[in-house]
């Protein structure tokens, strides 16, 4: 499952971050790493970007980029 498929309120474990260039390093610096729990907090008014919560940090990620992050659903 990809991160952009996560629905509001669902929790997931990050499995793998694909090739998203320079953004990958910034996401890792903010705590978006394999094994971390992430959940969708809300969508922007037009649906993009989406705001996720990881380690008590709110992080906005574009759907285009979140499609490269593989996750495993752990809670609905």
C-alpha positions in Angstrom: 0.0 0.0 0.0 1.2 3.5 -0.7 1.0 6.5 1.7 -1.2 8.5 -0.7 -3.9 5.8 -0.3 -4.2 6.2 3.5 -7.6 7.5 4.7 -8.1 10.0 7.4 -7.7 8.5 10.9 -5.9 5.3 9.7 -2.5 4.4 11.1 0.3 2.7 9.2 3.9 1.6 9.6 6.4 3.0 7.0 8.0 0.1 5.2 10.1 1.8 2.6 10.8 5.2 1.1 11.3 5.1 -2.6 13.3 7.4 -4.9 12.0 10.9 -4.3 15.4 12.7 -4.7 16.4 15.4 -2.3 13.0 15.2 -0.5 13.9 11.8 0.9 16.8 13.3 3.0 14.5 16.0 4.4 11.8 13.5 5.2 14.3 11.3 7.0 15.5 14.3 9.0 11.9 15.0 10.1 11.4 11.4 11.3 9.8 9.8 8.3 11.8 6.5 8.4 11.2 2.8 8.0 9.4 1.4 11.0 7.8 4.6 12.2 4.1 5.0 12.7 2.4 7.6 10.5 -1.2 8.7 10.2 -3.2 11.0 8.0 -4.4 14.0 10.0 -6.1 16.0 7.2 -6.1 17.0 3.6 -5.7 20.5 2.2 -9.0 22.0 0.9 -8.2 20.9 -2.7 -6.9 17.5 -1.5 -3.2 18.2 -2.0 -0.9 18.3 0.0 -1.9 16.0 2.8 -0.9 16.5 6.4 0.6 13.5 8.2 1.6 13.0 11.8 4.9 11.3 12.6 6.6 11.4 16.1 4.2 14.2 17.2 5.3 16.3 14.2 2.9 17.5 11.5 4.4 17.1 8.0 2.7 18.1 4.7 3.6 15.9 1.8 2.3 16.2 -1.8 0.4 13.2 -3.1 2.9 12.8 -5.9 5.7 12.3 -3.4 3.7 10.2 -0.9 3.0 7.7 -3.8 6.6 6.7 -3.4 6.3 5.8 0.3 5.3 2.2 1.0 3.3 1.5 4.1 1.6 -1.3 6.0 -1.8 -0.5 7.5 -2.0 -1.3 11.2 -5.2 0.4 12.4 -8.4 1.7 10.8 
